[in-house]
């Protein structure tokens, strides 16, 4: 469906011209020549932007907005930094990173422990973290995971929260399965090699690659249990106070790029390859991953513009995560999210 956004107005630059005395027979005060506009243009606002651990086609909107000059035209000087999600939340809270991509399920416990960040725009309307397996494994539902070996990067972050929620939905706990950790994120290869029966991953990554290799995959979605908040943009309360306009224009420019990529995935693929040339070695695979990524951008319930925040869904997630013991201290939706930095609010 068509999605409309309006970008924040360009910055107006006032030029102050002061008169000064000039030598000459009349002794009149005249105005000096006006300098070129370029010499008087305000310096752009610098933004350090944290993306996920591995540069990939999943970050196509950021790459496209950067390459097409959307950030520059909004008066921004954007630099990307790649780190794992927990580190990004901590660094964003400290102000070392201005804005970053973080999973909503990581934001909830972080804010409950006093990290001063807020979620300001939804990127993944459908929760992308999943459990996947070969179709030949016999795993069809969450209940079938009992007694199985499950690969996971570690007992932290969105994949760990998702797995606990999925197991709990059928009366299981992590003690009912064998957890095998892959700190190097090699759990997808482990599934393919048969080293584990299933693994956590993302709907737009590992199962896509498994299918492309000729191996049918089965995918278990936690959205069937509870609509957990997916990855979105976060920033700190201090950064909002000091760079509010810059953050708002960054959000608008990024959502603009998302809209363009959804309409024409090729522009997102080309931008990703320009940013990460190695991705061009297998365009077909990257195109499939991007297509699966685009499919997760819209809300699971259907409808709605990119970026919108489901307040009711966040409350349901807080309540559900409390049952898992994952919310150390009481926290409210208003402490976690704000949507006044979205384009329609500016």
C-alpha positions as CSV (number, residue, x, y, z in Angstrom):
1,X,0.0,0.0,0.0
2,X,1.2,3.5,-0.6
3,X,3.1,5.1,2.3
4,X,3.6,8.7,2.6
5,X,6.2,10.6,4.6
6,X,7.2,14.2,4.7
7,X,10.7,15.1,5.5
8,X,11.5,17.8,8.0
9,X,12.0,21.2,6.5
10,X,15.5,22.1,5.4
11,X,17.4,24.2,7.8
12,X,17.1,28.0,7.1
13,X,20.4,29.8,7.2
14,X,20.4,33.4,8.1
15,X,23.2,35.6,6.5
16,X,24.1,38.6,8.5
17,X,25.9,41.3,6.6
18,X,27.6,44.0,8.7
19,X,28.7,47.4,7.2
20,X,32.2,48.5,7.6
21,X,34.2,51.6,6.6
22,X,35.8,51.6,3.2
23,X,38.6,53.9,2.1
24,X,37.6,56.4,-0.5
25,X,37.2,60.1,-1.3
26,X,33.6,60.4,-0.1
27,X,34.3,58.7,3.3
28,X,30.9,56.9,3.0
29,X,30.3,53.6,4.8
30,X,29.6,50.9,2.2
31,X,28.7,47.1,2.5
32,X,31.5,44.7,1.7
33,X,31.0,42.1,-1.0
34,X,28.8,39.2,0.2
35,X,30.7,35.9,0.5
36,X,29.7,32.9,-1.5
37,X,26.8,30.9,0.1
38,X,29.1,27.9,0.6
39,X,31.3,29.8,2.9
40,X,28.4,30.7,5.2
41,X,26.6,27.4,5.3
42,X,26.2,26.0,8.8
43,X,28.3,23.0,9.6
44,X,26.3,19.7,9.4
45,X,25.3,17.9,12.6
46,X,27.4,14.8,13.1
47,X,25.6,11.6,14.0
48,X,27.2,8.3,14.9
49,X,24.8,5.6,14.0
50,X,25.1,2.1,15.3
51,X,24.0,-0.8,13.1
52,X,24.1,-4.6,13.8
53,X,27.2,-6.7,14.1
54,X,27.7,-7.6,10.5
55,X,27.3,-5.1,7.6
56,X,24.6,-6.6,5.3
57,X,21.8,-6.0,2.9
58,X,19.4,-5.8,5.9
59,X,20.7,-2.3,6.4
60,X,19.9,-1.2,2.9
61,X,17.8,1.8,3.9
62,X,20.7,3.4,5.8
63,X,23.1,2.7,2.9
64,X,20.6,4.1,0.3
65,X,19.9,7.2,2.4
66,X,23.6,7.9,2.8
67,X,24.5,7.3,-0.9
68,X,21.5,9.3,-2.3
69,X,22.4,12.3,0.0
70,X,19.2,12.2,2.0
71,X,21.2,12.6,5.3
72,X,23.5,15.2,3.8
73,X,20.6,17.2,2.4
74,X,19.0,17.2,5.9
75,X,22.2,18.8,7.3
76,X,23.6,15.6,8.7
77,X,27.1,14.1,8.7
78,X,26.4,10.4,9.3
79,X,28.9,7.7,10.2
80,X,28.0,4.0,10.7
81,X,29.4,1.8,13.5
82,X,28.8,-2.0,13.6
83,X,28.4,-3.7,17.0
84,X,26.3,-6.4,18.7
85,X,22.9,-5.3,20.1
86,X,23.6,-5.2,23.8
87,X,26.7,-3.0,23.2
88,X,24.8,-0.6,21.0
89,X,22.2,-0.1,23.7
90,X,24.8,0.6,26.3
91,X,26.8,3.0,24.1
92,X,23.7,4.8,23.0
93,X,22.6,5.3,26.6
94,X,26.0,6.7,27.3
95,X,25.9,9.1,24.3
96,X,28.9,7.5,22.6
97,X,26.5,6.6,19.8
98,X,23.8,9.0,18.8
99,X,21.2,6.6,17.4
100,X,21.2,2.9,16.8
101,X,19.2,-0.1,15.7
102,X,18.1,-2.2,18.7
103,X,15.6,-4.9,19.4
104,X,12.6,-3.9,21.4
105,X,12.9,-6.9,23.7
106,X,16.4,-5.7,24.6
107,X,15.2,-2.2,25.2
108,X,12.6,-3.2,27.8
109,X,15.1,-4.8,30.3
110,X,17.7,-2.1,29.6
111,X,15.4,0.7,30.4
112,X,14.0,-1.1,33.5
113,X,17.6,-1.2,34.7
114,X,18.1,2.5,34.3
115,X,19.7,2.8,30.8
116,X,18.3,6.1,29.5
117,X,17.3,5.1,26.0
118,X,14.0,5.3,24.1
119,X,12.6,3.5,21.1
120,X,11.6,6.2,18.5
121,X,10.8,4.3,15.2
122,X,9.8,0.8,14.3
123,X,11.9,-0.8,11.5
124,X,10.6,-4.4,11.8
125,X,6.9,-4.5,12.2
126,X,7.0,-8.2,12.3
127,X,9.3,-9.8,14.9
128,X,12.1,-11.3,12.8
129,X,13.8,-13.6,15.4
130,X,12.7,-17.2,14.8
131,X,13.6,-20.8,15.4
132,X,14.3,-22.7,12.2
133,X,15.1,-26.3,11.2
134,X,15.3,-28.6,8.2
135,X,11.9,-29.8,7.2
136,X,13.3,-33.3,7.4
137,X,13.9,-32.8,11.1
138,X,10.3,-33.6,11.9
139,X,10.0,-30.4,13.8
140,X,6.7,-28.7,13.0
141,X,5.7,-26.9,16.2
142,X,7.4,-25.5,19.3
143,X,6.3,-28.7,21.2
144,X,8.5,-30.7,18.9
145,X,11.6,-28.9,20.2
146,X,11.5,-31.0,23.4
147,X,14.7,-33.0,23.8
148,X,16.3,-31.4,20.7
149,X,19.7,-29.6,20.3
150,X,19.2,-25.9,19.6
151,X,22.0,-23.7,18.4
152,X,22.1,-20.1,19.6
153,X,24.7,-17.3,19.6
154,X,24.4,-17.1,23.4
155,X,22.1,-16.7,26.3
156,X,21.4,-13.1,25.7
157,X,19.6,-10.7,23.5
158,X,16.5,-11.1,21.3
159,X,17.1,-14.7,20.2
160,X,17.4,-15.9,23.8
161,X,14.2,-14.0,24.8
162,X,12.3,-15.3,21.8
163,X,13.4,-18.9,22.4
164,X,12.2,-18.7,26.1
165,X,8.9,-17.3,25.0
166,X,8.4,-19.9,22.3
167,X,9.3,-22.8,24.7
168,X,7.1,-21.3,27.5
169,X,4.1,-21.2,25.1
170,X,4.0,-25.0,25.1
171,X,5.0,-25.6,28.7
172,X,8.7,-26.1,28.1
173,X,11.8,-24.4,29.5
174,X,15.4,-24.2,28.3
175,X,16.0,-27.2,30.6
176,X,13.8,-29.3,28.3
177,X,16.2,-28.8,25.4
178,X,20.0,-28.9,24.9
179,X,21.4,-25.4,24.2
180,X,24.5,-25.3,22.1
181,X,26.1,-21.9,21.9
182,X,27.8,-20.4,18.8
183,X,29.4,-17.1,19.7
184,X,30.6,-16.7,16.2
185,X,27.0,-16.8,14.9
186,X,27.6,-20.2,13.1
187,X,24.4,-21.8,14.2
188,X,23.0,-21.7,10.7
189,X,25.9,-23.7,9.4
190,X,25.4,-26.1,12.3
191,X,21.8,-26.8,11.3
192,X,22.9,-27.4,7.7
193,X,25.6,-29.8,8.9
194,X,23.3,-31.6,11.2
195,X,25.3,-30.6,14.3
196,X,22.1,-29.3,15.9
197,X,18.4,-30.1,15.3
198,X,17.3,-26.5,15.1
199,X,18.6,-23.0,15.8
200,X,17.6,-19.4,16.4
201,X,18.0,-17.0,13.6
202,X,16.2,-14.3,11.7
203,X,13.3,-14.8,9.2
204,X,15.2,-12.8,6.6
205,X,18.6,-14.6,6.9
206,X,19.4,-18.3,7.9
207,X,16.2,-20.0,6.7
208,X,16.4,-18.1,3.4
209,X,19.9,-19.3,2.8
210,X,18.9,-22.8,3.8
211,X,16.1,-22.8,1.2
212,X,18.4,-21.4,-1.4
213,X,20.9,-24.3,-0.8
214,X,18.1,-26.7,-1.8
215,X,17.1,-27.7,1.7
216,X,13.5,-27.1,2.6
217,X,13.2,-25.3,6.0
218,X,10.5,-25.0,8.7
219,X,10.2,-21.7,10.6
220,X,8.7,-21.2,14.1
221,X,7.5,-17.6,14.8
222,X,7.0,-16.2,18.2
223,X,4.4,-13.8,16.8
224,X,2.1,-16.8,17.0
225,X,2.4,-16.5,20.8
226,X,2.9,-12.8,21.4
227,X,3.7,-9.8,19.1
228,X,7.1,-8.8,20.6
229,X,8.5,-5.5,19.5
230,X,11.1,-6.0,16.7
231,X,14.2,-4.0,15.9
232,X,13.8,-0.2,15.6
233,X,15.7,3.0,16.1
234,X,16.7,4.1,19.6
235,X,18.5,7.1,21.0
236,X,19.2,8.5,24.5
237,X,17.1,11.1,26.3
238,X,20.2,13.3,26.5
239,X,20.8,13.1,22.7
240,X,17.1,14.0,22.1
241,X,17.6,17.0,24.2
242,X,20.7,18.2,22.4
243,X,20.0,16.9,18.8
244,X,16.3,16.6,18.5
245,X,15.9,18.1,15.1
246,X,18.8,16.1,13.7
247,X,17.4,12.9,15.1
248,X,14.0,13.7,13.6
249,X,15.4,14.4,10.2
250,X,17.5,11.2,10.3
251,X,14.4,9.1,11.1
252,X,12.5,10.8,8.2
253,X,15.3,10.2,5.7
254,X,15.7,6.6,6.7
255,X,12.0,5.9,6.4
256,X,12.0,7.6,3.0
257,X,14.7,5.1,1.9
258,X,12.7,2.2,3.3
259,X,9.7,3.3,1.2
260,X,11.7,3.5,-1.9
261,X,13.3,0.1,-1.4
262,X,9.9,-1.5,-0.7
263,X,8.8,-0.1,-4.1
264,X,11.9,-1.1,-5.9
265,X,14.2,-3.6,-4.1
266,X,16.9,-3.3,-6.7
267,X,17.9,0.2,-5.5
268,X,18.4,-1.3,-2.0
269,X,20.4,-4.2,-3.3
270,X,22.6,-1.9,-5.4
271,X,23.2,0.4,-2.4
272,X,24.1,-2.5,-0.2
273,X,26.6,-3.8,-2.7
274,X,28.1,-0.4,-3.1
275,X,28.6,-0.2,0.7
276,X,29.7,-3.9,1.1
277,X,31.2,-5.0,-2.2
278,X,31.5,-8.7,-1.1
279,X,27.7,-8.9,-1.2
280,X,27.9,-8.6,-5.0
281,X,29.5,-12.1,-5.2
282,X,26.0,-13.6,-4.9
283,X,23.3,-11.1,-5.9
284,X,20.6,-13.8,-6.0
285,X,21.1,-14.7,-2.4
286,X,21.3,-11.1,-1.3
287,X,18.2,-10.3,-3.3
288,X,16.3,-13.1,-1.6
289,X,17.5,-11.9,1.9
290,X,16.4,-8.3,1.0
291,X,13.0,-9.5,-0.1
292,X,12.5,-11.4,3.1
293,X,13.7,-8.3,5.0
294,X,11.1,-6.1,3.3
295,X,8.4,-8.5,4.2
296,X,9.2,-8.0,7.9
297,X,9.0,-4.2,7.8
298,X,5.2,-4.0,7.7
299,X,3.2,-4.7,10.9
300,X,2.2,-8.4,11.4
301,X,-1.4,-7.2,11.6
302,X,-1.2,-5.5,8.2
303,X,-1.6,-1.8,7.4
304,X,0.1,1.2,8.9
305,X,3.0,3.3,7.8
306,X,6.6,2.3,8.2
307,X,8.0,3.5,11.5
308,X,4.8,3.6,13.6
309,X,5.0,2.3,17.1
310,X,2.3,-0.1,18.5
311,X,1.9,1.1,22.1
312,X,-0.6,-1.7,22.9
313,X,1.9,-4.3,21.6
314,X,4.6,-2.9,23.8
315,X,2.4,-3.2,26.9
316,X,1.6,-6.8,26.0
317,X,5.3,-7.5,25.6
318,X,6.2,-5.9,29.0
319,X,3.5,-8.1,30.6
320,X,4.7,-11.2,28.8
321,X,8.4,-10.7,29.5
322,X,7.6,-10.2,33.2
323,X,6.3,-13.7,33.3
324,X,9.7,-14.8,32.0
325,X,11.5,-12.9,34.7
326,X,13.1,-10.7,32.1
327,X,12.0,-7.3,33.4
328,X,14.1,-6.6,36.5
329,X,12.2,-3.4,37.6
330,X,8.9,-1.9,36.8
331,X,8.8,0.1,33.6
332,X,6.0,1.8,31.6
333,X,5.4,2.1,27.8
334,X,5.9,5.9,28.1
335,X,9.4,5.3,29.5
336,X,10.2,3.0,26.6
337,X,8.9,4.6,23.5
338,X,8.1,8.0,22.0
339,X,6.6,8.7,18.6
340,X,7.0,12.5,18.4
341,X,10.1,12.1,16.3
342,X,8.3,10.3,13.5
343,X,7.7,12.4,10.3
344,X,3.9,12.7,10.9
345,X,4.6,14.2,14.3
346,X,6.9,17.0,13.1
